[in-house]
Amino acid sequence: MNPRAIKYLFEFLSYRIRRPHRKGHGVHSPFQFDFINQVLHKKISKNQDIVKIEGLKRNLLKDNTIIEVEDFGAGSLRISGKYRKISQVTRNSSTSPKYGRLLFNLVNHYKPDVIIELGCCLGFGTMYMAMANKNGKVYTVDGSQELIKKALQNFERLQFSNIFPTHGIFDNVLPSILKENGKFDLAFVDGNHRKDAMLSYFNLLLPYAHSGSIIVFDDIRWSEEMELGWQEIKDNPDIKLSLDLFQMGIVFFNEKLNKQHFELFY
């Protein structure tokens, strides 16, 4: 096991043992308590749309079609090479049901109208978000043409009409989406796991943020440089509340909040 994997395992075990702020115990902020109970740990009642999304994922776990994946980021920790089976990508790179349901609850609770996702992959995270607010618009971007093509097939198969996929480099596509909408309500950054890229996307988003804006960063412990990038972002004075869920980091711009950072159990 490489040193990074050992460090990650140690951090995760420490996180599990501490079980920070589980179910809101020890939390005094009404905003954060509301997030814990209405987003983080809210159970989703049986939902036919979620059943369809998760059924589609089970089907793709059996799909051995090989596609060429263009990767402009830090690559995959589990899959090597640019030719990959759909089943491998589904298993190792797509949003899991656990975190998909978290994204669903986040969108369902705060009702963002303009959602931007950097890192579409096969579109599972996209669909959880789009399903939670069918009146909102979800713009999703990926650098791999084959992944966008497959994601589009998934969106059409489940009849989503509020998802707008684009193939391209994030730095090239993001400014035009932001300019077109004049703001963003929720951004999900899940691609190019490098510190410089992470900070670049944050700085592109920052001028279009408002008090209700939220940014979710996935894989904040992917590498030491990603941890450093996360540290810089949560220390930014424009961020009023930052939440560390170990795998994901979530930041809020709510001007009614005093600047705080919390580690939450999920």
C-alpha positions, 0 to 999 in steps of 0.5 A: 500500500502506498504512503498516500493510501495509508494516510487516507486510511488513517484519516478515515478511521480517525474520522469514523471514530470521532463521529463528528456532530452526528445527527446535530449533537453539539451544534448550536447554529440553526442553519447548520442543524437544519442542514444536518437534519434536512439534507445530510441525514434525511431519509428519502421516501420511496421515489420512482425517479430514484428507483429508475436512476439506481436501476439504470446504474445496476444495468450499467454495472453489467455493460462491458462496452469499451469506450475511450475516456479523455482525462484532462485531470489527475486521472483515476486512482482505480482505473488505468489507461484511456480505454475503459469498460462502461462497467468499470467507469460506473463502479469506480468513477460515477456518483454513488447512491449514497452521495447521489441522495445527498445531492438530491437532498441538497437540491430538494431543500435549497431549490437552486435554479441554476446548477453547474456540474464540472465532471459529468462522467455518466451523469448519475450525479447530474440526474439526482440533482435534476430530479430534485428540482425539475424547474431548475436548469442543470448545466453539466460539463465533461472533457470526455466526448464518449462520456458525455455521449453516454450520459446524454443517452442516460438522460434521454432514456430517463426523459430528463428535459432540464439537463444541458450537457456540454463537451469541453474543457472546464476553464473554457466552458464555465465562463460562458455558462456563468455569463449566460446566467449571470449567477449560479445557485449550486456548483458541484465540482467533481473533475480534475483533481488538482489544487490549481484546477480546483482553485481556478474553478473556485475563482471563476465561480466567485464573482457570480456567487450570491448569498444563497450560492453553494459549492460542493467539492468532491474528493477533497482528500484525493491527494495532499494538494487537494487538501491544501486547495480545500484549506485555501477555499474554506479560509476565503473571507467570502465563505461564511460556512464550510462543512467537511464530510470527509469525501466532500466539502461544502461551502456557503456564502450566506451573509447572515452567518458568522464565518465557521467551519465544521466537520460532520459525520456522513 
